Amino acid sequence: MEIVINDTNILIDLYDAGLLPYCKKLNLDFRTLDVVINEIEDPEQYAAVRSIIDEGTLSVYSLSGEQVGTVFQKVAEYNGVCNLSVEDISVMVYAIDNNCRLLTGDKTLKDKATLENIKVSGILFLTDMLTRESVVGGDEMITALERLLSSNNRLPKTLIKERIETLKRMTSL
Protein backbone atom coordinates (compact mmCIF):
# COMPACT_ATOMS: atom_id res chain seq x y z
CA MET A 1 0.00 0.00 0.00
CA GLU A 2 1.49 3.32 -1.08
CA ILE A 3 1.77 6.06 1.52
CA VAL A 4 0.58 9.51 0.43
CA ILE A 5 1.00 12.69 2.45
CA ASN A 6 -1.73 15.25 1.74
CA ASP A 7 -1.31 18.98 1.54
CA THR A 8 -4.27 21.14 2.59
CA ASN A 9 -5.40 21.98 -0.94
CA ILE A 10 -5.83 18.30 -1.86
CA LEU A 11 -8.15 17.72 1.10
CA ILE A 12 -10.14 20.84 0.21
CA ASP A 13 -10.34 19.86 -3.48
CA LEU A 14 -11.54 16.36 -2.55
CA TYR A 15 -14.19 17.93 -0.32
CA ASP A 16 -15.27 20.44 -2.99
CA ALA A 17 -15.53 17.68 -5.60
CA GLY A 18 -17.57 15.47 -3.26
CA LEU A 19 -14.88 12.76 -3.38
CA LEU A 20 -13.59 12.75 0.20
CA PRO A 21 -15.74 9.77 1.31
CA TYR A 22 -14.37 7.60 -1.53
CA CYS A 23 -10.75 7.83 -0.37
CA LYS A 24 -11.25 4.87 1.98
CA LYS A 25 -11.82 2.63 -1.04
CA LEU A 26 -8.41 3.33 -2.54
CA ASN A 27 -5.41 1.19 -1.78
CA LEU A 28 -3.53 4.17 -0.36
CA ASP A 29 -2.34 4.98 3.14
CA PHE A 30 -3.69 8.55 3.43
CA ARG A 31 -1.70 10.71 5.82
CA THR A 32 -1.41 14.37 6.67
CA LEU A 33 0.11 16.53 9.37
CA ASP A 34 -1.50 18.31 12.32
CA VAL A 35 -0.28 21.65 10.90
CA VAL A 36 -2.17 20.89 7.68
CA ILE A 37 -5.41 20.14 9.52
CA ASN A 38 -5.00 23.43 11.40
CA GLU A 39 -5.04 25.28 8.05
CA ILE A 40 -8.62 24.20 7.27
CA GLU A 41 -10.73 27.17 8.30
CA ASP A 42 -14.13 26.40 6.77
CA PRO A 43 -16.24 24.54 9.38
CA GLU A 44 -17.93 22.25 6.82
CA GLN A 45 -14.63 21.29 5.20
CA TYR A 46 -13.09 20.73 8.62
CA ALA A 47 -16.02 18.52 9.71
CA ALA A 48 -15.76 16.42 6.52
CA VAL A 49 -12.00 15.95 6.94
CA ARG A 50 -12.48 15.21 10.65
CA SER A 51 -14.98 12.47 9.71
CA ILE A 52 -12.44 10.65 7.50
CA ILE A 53 -9.90 10.99 10.31
CA ASP A 54 -12.36 9.54 12.82
CA GLU A 55 -13.21 6.59 10.54
CA GLY A 56 -9.51 5.82 10.06
CA THR A 57 -9.18 6.76 6.37
CA LEU A 58 -6.82 9.67 7.05
CA SER A 59 -4.07 9.48 9.68
CA VAL A 60 -2.69 12.66 11.21
CA TYR A 61 0.95 12.86 12.24
CA SER A 62 3.15 15.40 13.98
CA LEU A 63 6.72 16.10 13.03
CA SER A 64 9.49 15.14 15.43
CA GLY A 65 11.69 17.82 16.97
CA GLU A 66 14.44 16.92 14.51
CA GLN A 67 12.02 17.23 11.58
CA VAL A 68 10.82 20.63 12.84
CA GLY A 69 14.47 21.70 12.89
CA THR A 70 14.81 20.58 9.26
CA VAL A 71 11.66 22.54 8.36
CA PHE A 72 13.12 25.73 9.80
CA GLN A 73 16.46 25.12 8.06
CA LYS A 74 14.59 24.87 4.77
CA VAL A 75 12.48 27.96 5.58
CA ALA A 76 15.73 29.91 5.96
CA GLU A 77 17.22 28.28 2.84
CA TYR A 78 14.16 29.08 0.68
CA ASN A 79 13.65 32.60 2.07
CA GLY A 80 13.54 34.93 -0.91
CA VAL A 81 13.85 31.99 -3.33
CA CYS A 82 10.25 30.76 -3.17
CA ASN A 83 7.26 31.47 -1.02
CA LEU A 84 6.59 28.10 0.58
CA SER A 85 4.80 28.14 3.91
CA VAL A 86 5.95 26.27 7.00
CA GLU A 87 3.09 23.83 6.34
CA ASP A 88 4.26 23.26 2.74
CA ILE A 89 7.82 22.59 3.84
CA SER A 90 6.53 20.34 6.64
CA VAL A 91 4.74 17.97 4.26
CA MET A 92 7.81 17.97 2.05
CA VAL A 93 10.07 17.02 4.98
CA TYR A 94 7.60 14.28 5.97
CA ALA A 95 7.57 12.94 2.39
CA ILE A 96 11.38 12.83 2.29
CA ASP A 97 11.71 11.14 5.69
CA ASN A 98 9.00 8.58 4.96
CA ASN A 99 9.78 8.05 1.26
CA CYS A 100 6.19 8.68 0.27
CA ARG A 101 4.25 10.48 -2.44
CA LEU A 102 3.31 14.10 -1.77
CA LEU A 103 -0.16 15.11 -2.93
CA THR A 104 -0.49 18.82 -3.58
CA GLY A 105 -2.00 21.28 -6.01
CA ASP A 106 0.52 23.98 -5.14
CA LYS A 107 2.77 24.50 -8.17
CA THR A 108 5.63 26.03 -6.18
CA LEU A 109 5.56 23.12 -3.73
CA LYS A 110 5.37 20.61 -6.61
CA ASP A 111 8.38 22.19 -8.29
CA LYS A 112 10.47 22.35 -5.11
CA ALA A 113 9.52 18.81 -4.06
CA THR A 114 10.44 17.50 -7.51
CA LEU A 115 13.89 19.10 -7.12
CA GLU A 116 14.16 17.20 -3.80
CA ASN A 117 13.40 13.92 -5.66
CA ILE A 118 10.00 13.50 -4.02
CA LYS A 119 7.23 11.74 -5.96
CA VAL A 120 4.59 14.45 -6.37
CA SER A 121 1.06 14.22 -7.71
CA GLY A 122 -2.04 16.37 -7.68
CA ILE A 123 -5.78 15.90 -7.48
CA LEU A 124 -5.90 14.23 -10.92
CA PHE A 125 -3.76 11.38 -9.60
CA LEU A 126 -6.63 10.62 -7.20
CA THR A 127 -9.51 11.24 -9.63
CA ASP A 128 -7.82 9.01 -12.23
CA MET A 129 -7.33 6.29 -9.63
CA LEU A 130 -10.95 6.56 -8.43
CA THR A 131 -12.14 6.15 -12.02
CA ARG A 132 -9.63 3.46 -13.05
CA GLU A 133 -10.49 1.33 -10.01
CA SER A 134 -14.23 1.83 -10.62
CA VAL A 135 -14.71 3.40 -7.19
CA VAL A 136 -16.53 6.31 -8.83
CA GLY A 137 -18.58 5.90 -12.01
CA GLY A 138 -18.10 8.00 -15.11
CA ASP A 139 -21.13 10.25 -14.69
CA GLU A 140 -20.35 10.93 -11.05
CA MET A 141 -16.70 11.70 -11.86
CA ILE A 142 -17.77 14.11 -14.60
CA THR A 143 -19.85 15.96 -12.00
CA ALA A 144 -16.95 15.90 -9.52
CA LEU A 145 -14.50 17.26 -12.10
CA GLU A 146 -16.95 19.99 -13.09
CA ARG A 147 -17.24 20.96 -9.40
CA LEU A 148 -13.45 21.16 -9.24
CA LEU A 149 -13.36 23.45 -12.26
CA SER A 150 -15.83 25.82 -10.64
CA SER A 151 -14.31 25.73 -7.14
CA ASN A 152 -10.58 26.05 -7.81
CA ASN A 153 -9.29 28.26 -10.60
CA ARG A 154 -5.66 27.19 -9.99
CA LEU A 155 -6.21 23.65 -11.26
CA PRO A 156 -5.07 22.55 -14.74
CA LYS A 157 -8.30 23.37 -16.60
CA THR A 158 -7.20 21.85 -19.91
CA LEU A 159 -6.34 18.49 -18.32
CA ILE A 160 -9.59 18.41 -16.37
CA LYS A 161 -11.64 19.25 -19.47
CA GLU A 162 -9.84 16.49 -21.39
CA ARG A 163 -10.76 13.99 -18.68
CA ILE A 164 -14.36 15.16 -18.71
CA GLU A 165 -14.54 14.69 -22.49
CA THR A 166 -12.95 11.24 -22.26
CA LEU A 167 -15.40 10.21 -19.55
CA LYS A 168 -18.34 11.53 -21.61
CA ARG A 169 -17.20 9.42 -24.56
CA MET A 170 -16.78 6.36 -22.33
CA THR A 171 -20.15 6.73 -20.64
CA SER A 172 -21.98 7.19 -23.95
CA LEU A 173 -20.75 3.83 -25.29
CORZI-V71556 format. One record per residue. RES is the residue in one small letter. PSI is psi in degrees with one decimal (999 if undefined). BURIAL is b if it has 24 or more other C-alpha atoms within 12 Angstrom, else e. Layout:
BEGIN
res:RES psi:PSI burial:BURIAL
res:RES psi:PSI burial:BURIAL
END
This chain:
BEGIN
res:m psi:125.5 burial:e
res:e psi:137.0 burial:e
res:i psi:132.7 burial:b
res:v psi:133.5 burial:b
res:i psi:125.4 burial:b
res:n psi:131.6 burial:b
res:d psi:162.6 burial:b
res:t psi:-45.1 burial:b
res:n psi:-28.2 burial:b
res:i psi:-44.4 burial:b
res:l psi:-40.9 burial:b
res:i psi:-42.2 burial:b
res:d psi:-41.7 burial:b
res:l psi:-41.0 burial:b
res:y psi:-51.2 burial:b
res:d psi:-34.5 burial:b
res:a psi:-10.6 burial:b
res:g psi:20.9 burial:b
res:l psi:-5.7 burial:b
res:l psi:-44.5 burial:b
res:p psi:-20.2 burial:b
res:y psi:-13.5 burial:b
res:c psi:-32.5 burial:b
res:k psi:-17.3 burial:b
res:k psi:-2.8 burial:e
res:l psi:149.3 burial:b
res:n psi:59.3 burial:e
res:l psi:146.2 burial:b
res:d psi:95.9 burial:e
res:f psi:123.9 burial:b
res:r psi:157.3 burial:b
res:t psi:-178.5 burial:b
res:l psi:154.4 burial:b
res:d psi:-36.4 burial:b
res:v psi:-27.9 burial:b
res:v psi:-46.5 burial:b
res:i psi:-38.3 burial:b
res:n psi:-16.1 burial:e
res:e psi:-15.9 burial:e
res:i psi:109.4 burial:b
res:e psi:-31.5 burial:e
res:d psi:124.6 burial:e
res:p psi:-37.4 burial:e
res:e psi:-42.5 burial:e
res:q psi:-45.0 burial:b
res:y psi:-44.1 burial:b
res:a psi:-40.0 burial:e
res:a psi:-42.3 burial:b
res:v psi:-42.0 burial:b
res:r psi:-37.6 burial:b
res:s psi:-37.0 burial:e
res:i psi:-19.5 burial:b
res:i psi:-48.3 burial:b
res:d psi:-34.2 burial:e
res:e psi:-6.5 burial:e
res:g psi:6.5 burial:e
res:t psi:-38.2 burial:b
res:l psi:124.7 burial:b
res:s psi:140.0 burial:b
res:v psi:128.9 burial:b
res:y psi:160.9 burial:e
res:s psi:148.2 burial:e
res:l psi:149.6 burial:b
res:s psi:167.5 burial:e
res:g psi:-41.0 burial:e
res:e psi:-41.8 burial:e
res:q psi:-39.2 burial:b
res:v psi:-39.9 burial:b
res:g psi:-42.1 burial:e
res:t psi:-40.6 burial:e
res:v psi:-47.6 burial:b
res:f psi:-28.3 burial:e
res:q psi:-44.6 burial:e
res:k psi:-34.4 burial:b
res:v psi:-46.4 burial:b
res:a psi:-41.7 burial:e
res:e psi:-40.9 burial:e
res:y psi:-9.9 burial:e
res:n psi:121.2 burial:e
res:g psi:-15.8 burial:e
res:v psi:-45.0 burial:e
res:c psi:158.4 burial:e
res:n psi:58.8 burial:e
res:l psi:139.1 burial:b
res:s psi:167.8 burial:b
res:v psi:-39.6 burial:b
res:e psi:-42.4 burial:b
res:d psi:-48.5 burial:b
res:i psi:-33.6 burial:b
res:s psi:-45.6 burial:b
res:v psi:-30.6 burial:b
res:m psi:-44.3 burial:b
res:v psi:-42.8 burial:b
res:y psi:-45.1 burial:b
res:a psi:-41.0 burial:b
res:i psi:-50.7 burial:b
res:d psi:-26.1 burial:b
res:n psi:7.6 burial:e
res:n psi:54.7 burial:e
res:c psi:167.8 burial:b
res:r psi:136.4 burial:b
res:l psi:126.2 burial:b
res:l psi:117.9 burial:b
res:t psi:155.0 burial:b
res:g psi:3.3 burial:b
res:d psi:112.6 burial:b
res:k psi:-42.0 burial:e
res:t psi:-44.3 burial:e
res:l psi:-42.3 burial:b
res:k psi:-47.4 burial:b
res:d psi:-45.6 burial:b
res:k psi:-41.7 burial:b
res:a psi:-38.3 burial:b
res:t psi:-41.0 burial:e
res:l psi:-26.3 burial:e
res:e psi:9.5 burial:e
res:n psi:35.2 burial:e
res:i psi:137.5 burial:b
res:k psi:125.1 burial:b
res:v psi:136.0 burial:b
res:s psi:166.1 burial:b
res:g psi:-162.8 burial:b
res:i psi:-31.7 burial:b
res:l psi:-25.9 burial:b
res:f psi:-43.6 burial:b
res:l psi:-42.7 burial:b
res:t psi:-38.8 burial:b
res:d psi:-42.2 burial:b
res:m psi:-42.3 burial:b
res:l psi:-38.1 burial:b
res:t psi:-48.5 burial:b
res:r psi:-38.8 burial:e
res:e psi:9.5 burial:e
res:s psi:31.0 burial:e
res:v psi:-37.5 burial:e
res:v psi:131.4 burial:b
res:g psi:164.7 burial:e
res:g psi:-49.6 burial:b
res:d psi:-41.9 burial:e
res:e psi:-37.1 burial:b
res:m psi:-36.2 burial:b
res:i psi:-47.6 burial:b
res:t psi:-43.4 burial:b
res:a psi:-44.4 burial:b
res:l psi:-36.5 burial:b
res:e psi:-38.2 burial:b
res:r psi:-42.4 burial:b
res:l psi:-44.4 burial:b
res:l psi:-38.8 burial:b
res:s psi:-19.5 burial:e
res:s psi:-20.7 burial:e
res:n psi:104.0 burial:b
res:n psi:-0.1 burial:e
res:r psi:-4.8 burial:e
res:l psi:158.8 burial:b
res:p psi:90.0 burial:e
res:k psi:-43.5 burial:e
res:t psi:-45.4 burial:e
res:l psi:-40.0 burial:e
res:i psi:-43.8 burial:b
res:k psi:-37.6 burial:b
res:e psi:-42.3 burial:e
res:r psi:-39.2 burial:b
res:i psi:-46.2 burial:b
res:e psi:-41.6 burial:e
res:t psi:-45.0 burial:e
res:l psi:-37.6 burial:b
res:k psi:-42.0 burial:e
res:r psi:-42.0 burial:e
res:m psi:-38.9 burial:e
res:t psi:-17.4 burial:e
res:s psi:-2.5 burial:e
res:l psi:999 burial:e
END
